[in-house]
Amino acid sequence: MELRRPKPFFLDSGPRAVLLLHGFTGNSIDVRHLGRYLHQRGYTCYGPIYSGHGGAPEELLQTGPDDWWRDVQNAVAFLRRHGHPEIAVCGLSLGGVFSLKSGYTFSVKGIVPMCAPAYSDNRDRLLNGTISFARTYKQYQGKTEAAIAAELADFKTKIPTVLDPLGELIDEVRENSRRISTPALIVQARQDEMIPMNSAQYFYETIQSADKHLKWYENSTHVITLGTEKVQLHQDIYAFLESLDWSVS
């Protein structure tokens, strides 16, 4: 069965723009609720989908972090072309890593990394999460267990070509995070099953922003944007965005 592919979203509103970035193996659905919430309050919101994401797991094998970062750069250019030079970047997991990288690469108003990893040593959890995603996708396709097992065995031998450079990206951003001086709201789920708790603390202590906050969500798991505390998360992100200096630099 062919599954319907998710689509990027662009919710145009006022001059202030928020780039919303999903996680590894995720897609724009992960941040769409947040985008709608912010759009209703006057923010233009754009949620792209990285190359190789939003479709069959095997599509990931044709891409890597360089492609996904290029997608982020293109998304920033897209917003600027559409008359939105004032941009904040919110990202979940891998998207949080990219929000941090945006903080020392672009001129942005603020960043909100959510459940962003600082260390690449959780390889087993990342691999298991990727295999779980692939299995679920194939089950939704209606494939037999025998077919799924055969395809996953092949997928598991190839996915390290993606996970290894992903680990290098995480290490690169950690090493450069002290270059960040833009305002930051660091978000971390206390029940995160993917990211070690010391990642959020590391970023909070390392970035050089004068305006920085670390917010814990006690009952949330990794995909915090779809979790039980998403209403509070939306409110906190909105309050942070409202606190920023949105005058054109």
C-alpha positions in Angstrom: 0.0 0.0 0.0 1.3 3.5 -0.9 1.1 5.8 2.1 0.1 9.4 1.8 3.2 11.6 2.0 3.1 14.5 4.5 3.7 18.0 3.0 5.6 21.0 4.1 3.5 23.9 5.4 3.7 27.6 5.0 1.3 29.7 7.1 1.8 33.3 6.1 0.8 36.0 8.5 2.8 38.9 10.0 6.4 39.9 9.3 7.8 37.8 12.2 8.6 34.3 11.0 9.3 31.1 12.8 11.1 28.2 11.0 9.9 24.9 12.5 12.2 21.9 12.0 11.3 18.3 12.6 13.5 15.4 13.8 15.4 12.6 12.2 12.9 10.1 10.6 10.1 12.6 11.4 8.3 15.1 9.2 6.4 18.4 9.3 3.5 16.8 11.2 5.7 16.8 14.3 5.7 20.6 14.4 2.4 21.4 12.6 0.3 21.9 15.8 2.9 24.4 17.1 2.9 26.1 13.7 -0.9 26.5 13.8 -0.8 27.8 17.3 1.8 30.5 16.5 0.2 31.4 13.2 -3.1 32.1 15.0 -1.1 34.6 17.1 0.4 36.5 14.2 3.5 34.6 13.3 4.4 33.4 9.9 5.4 29.7 10.2 7.2 27.4 7.8 7.7 23.7 8.3 9.8 22.1 5.6 10.6 18.4 5.2 14.2 17.3 4.9 15.4 15.3 1.9 14.8 11.6 2.3 12.1 12.2 5.0 8.3 11.7 4.8 8.4 8.6 2.7 9.8 5.0 2.8 12.7 4.4 5.2 15.0 3.4 2.3 14.8 7.0 1.1 16.9 8.0 4.0 19.8 6.0 2.6 20.1 8.4 -0.3 20.6 11.5 1.9 22.6 12.7 4.9 23.2 15.6 7.2 24.7 17.8 4.5 21.5 17.5 2.5 19.3 18.2 5.5 21.4 21.3 6.4 21.1 22.5 2.8 17.3 22.1 3.2 17.5 24.4 6.3 19.5 27.0 4.4 17.0 26.9 1.6 14.2 27.3 4.1 15.8 30.4 5.6 16.2 31.8 2.0 12.6 30.9 1.3 11.3 33.0 4.2 13.5 35.9 3.3 12.3 35.8 -0.3 8.8 35.9 0.9 9.5 39.1 2.8 10.3 37.7 6.3 13.9 38.7 7.2 13.1 38.4 10.9 13.3 34.7 11.8 13.4 32.6 14.9 14.2 28.9 14.6 12.5 26.1 16.6 13.5 22.5 16.2 12.8 19.1 17.6 15.7 16.6 18.1 17.7 16.8 14.9 15.7 20.0 14.2 17.0 21.3 17.6 20.5 20.6 16.5 19.9 22.6 13.4 18.3 25.4 15.4 21.6 25.6 17.4 23.6 25.5 14.3 21.4 28.3 12.9 22.3 30.3 16.1 25.9 30.6 15.0 25.4 30.6 11.3 22.6 33.0 10.5 21.4 36.2 11.9 18.3 35.0 13.8 16.1 36.5 16.5 16.1 33.5 18.7 16.3 29.7 18.9 14.3 27.0 20.6 16.1 23.6 20.6 13.7 21.0 21.8 15.1 17.6 23.1 18.3 18.2 21.1 21.2 15.8 21.5 24.6 17.1 22.5 26.5 13.8 22.3 26.8 11.1 19.6 27.4 8.2 22.0 23.7 7.1 22.1 24.2 5.2 18.8 22.3 2.1 19.9 19.2 4.1 20.9 19.3 6.0 17.6 19.7 2.8 15.6 16.9 1.1 17.5 14.6 4.1 17.0 15.4 4.2 13.3 14.6 0.4 13.0 11.4 0.9 14.9 10.4 3.7 12.6 11.1 1.5 9.5 9.2 -1.4 11.0 6.1 0.7 11.8 6.1 2.2 8.3 6.2 -1.2 6.6 3.5 -2.4 8.9 1.3 0.5 7.8 2.1 -0.5 4.2 0.5 -3.9 5.0 3.6 -6.0 4.3 3.9 -9.5 5.7 6.1 -10.1 8.7 8.4 -12.2 6.5 8.8 -9.4 4.0 9.3 -6.9 6.8 12.0 -9.0 8.5 13.9 -9.4 5.2 13.7 -5.7 4.3 14.8 -4.6 7.8 17.8 -6.9 7.8 19.0 -5.2 4.6 18.1 -1.7 5.9 20.0 -2.3 9.1 23.2 -3.1 7.2 23.0 0.2 5.2 21.7 2.7 7.7 25.1 3.3 9.4 26.1 5.2 6.3 23.5 7.8 7.5 23.9 7.5 11.3 27.7 7.9 11.3 27.7 11.4 9.6 24.7 12.3 11.8 26.9 11.6 14.8 29.6 13.8 13.4 27.0 16.6 12.9 26.0 16.3 16.6 29.6 16.5 17.7 30.2 19.5 15.4 27.3 21.5 16.8 28.3 20.7 20.4 31.9 21.9 19.7 30.6 25.1 18.2 27.8 25.8 20.6 29.8 28.3 22.6 29.7 30.6 19.6 25.9 31.1 20.1 24.9 34.5 21.5 21.3 34.8 20.3 18.5 34.4 22.8 17.6 30.8 23.5 14.9 28.7 25.1 16.2 25.2 25.6 13.4 22.7 26.0 13.9 19.2 27.4 11.4 16.4 28.2 12.2 14.8 31.6 11.0 11.3 30.3 13.0 11.5 27.1 13.7 8.0 25.9 16.2 9.1 23.2 18.3 11.9 24.6 20.4 11.9 27.8 19.3 14.5 30.3 22.8 16.1 30.3 22.4 17.4 26.7 20.1 20.2 27.7 22.2 21.1 30.7 25.3 21.2 28.5 23.8 23.6 26.0 22.4 25.8 28.7 25.8 26.1 30.4 27.8 26.4 27.2 26.0 28.9 24.9 27.0 32.5 25.5 23.6 34.0 25.2 22.8 36.7 27.8 19.1 35.8 27.4 18.8 32.0 27.8 16.4 29.7 29.6 16.2 26.0 30.3 12.7 24.6 30.6 12.0 21.1 31.8 8.7 19.2 31.0 8.3 16.6 33.7 5.8 14.3 32.0 6.9 14.5 28.4 8.8 12.0 26.2 11.1 12.7 23.2 8.5 13.9 20.7 7.5 16.7 23.1 5.6 18.6 20.4 2.9 15.9 20.3 3.0 15.0 24.0 0.8 15.5 27.0 2.3 18.9 27.8 2.1 20.4 24.3 -0.3 23.1 25.4 2.1 24.4 28.0 5.0 24.0 25.4 3.1 26.1 22.9 2.4 28.8 25.5 6.0 28.9 26.7 7.4 29.2 23.2 5.0 31.9 22.3 6.0 33.8 25.5 9.6 33.5 24.6 9.0 34.7 21.0 7.1 37.7 22.3 10.0 38.6 24.6 12.4 38.9 21.7 13.6 42.1 20.0 11.9 41.9 16.6 13.2 45.1 15.2 15.0 44.6 11.9 18.8 44.4 12.4 
